[in-house]
Amino acid sequence: MEKPYFYQIRVEGVITERWSDWFDGLAIRNEPNGETVLAGWIPDQAALFGLLGRIQALNLPLVSVSRRVDQPLF
């Protein structure tokens, strides 16, 4: 059984906060450089790949995916 991990997913483009439910409640932060960071606890690899599929469906270029040991603050 996998345990949940805190992830930060960075994409090119702007995602507004109204998309939070579609991204399973992840926090959304838009950066001044035009990138967006999605952050939060993801329960397992299947959920992570589901979120990455949603990013692909929106045609947003993926910049990075980071699994964090600690929960960083925005």
N, C-alpha and C positions, 0 to 999 in steps of 0.2 A: 504494500500500500504506500503510495506516495504521500508526502506531506506537502502542504501549501508553501509556496515561496513568494517573496515579494519581488515583483518584476518592474523594471522600467523599460518601456518600449518607445523608441524615438522614431518619428516619421517626418518626411518632408511634407509641408503643407499645414494648413490650419484645420483643426477639428474643434467645433464649438462644444460647449458643455452640454448642449441638448442631446449629444450623441452618447452620453455617459451610460444610459441604460442599455444601448445597443452593444456597448463594450463592457457589459456585465458589471457596471458600477465603478469602473476604474476612474481614478481622478484624472482630469485632463488639464494640462498646463501648456499654454502657447508661449513659445519663446520669441524674443525679438528678431531672431534670425529667420523666422518663417517656419521653424520646426515645431512639432507638437510632441509632448511627452505624455504617455499614458502610464499610470503607475497604480499598483495595488497588489493585493494578494490574489494569486491564481492557484486554484486547488490542485491541479495536476497537469501533465503534459498534454492530455487531450484538450483541456480547456485552453491551454496556451496556443496549440495549433488552431483551434477554432477562432481565437482572437486574431491570429496572424492571417487566417483566411478572410476575415472581415476587412482587415486592412488591405489585403490584395483586392477584394471586391470593390473597394473604394478607389483603387488604382493609386494608392499613396506609396511612394517609394520608402522602403524600410531603411532606416539609418543604423539602428542598433537595437539589440535586445540584451538586457542585463538582468541576471538573477542576483539579488542582493541577500547577503546574510543578515544584515540589519535593515531596518526600515528607515531609509533616508527621508528627511523632510524636504518638501519642495522649497 
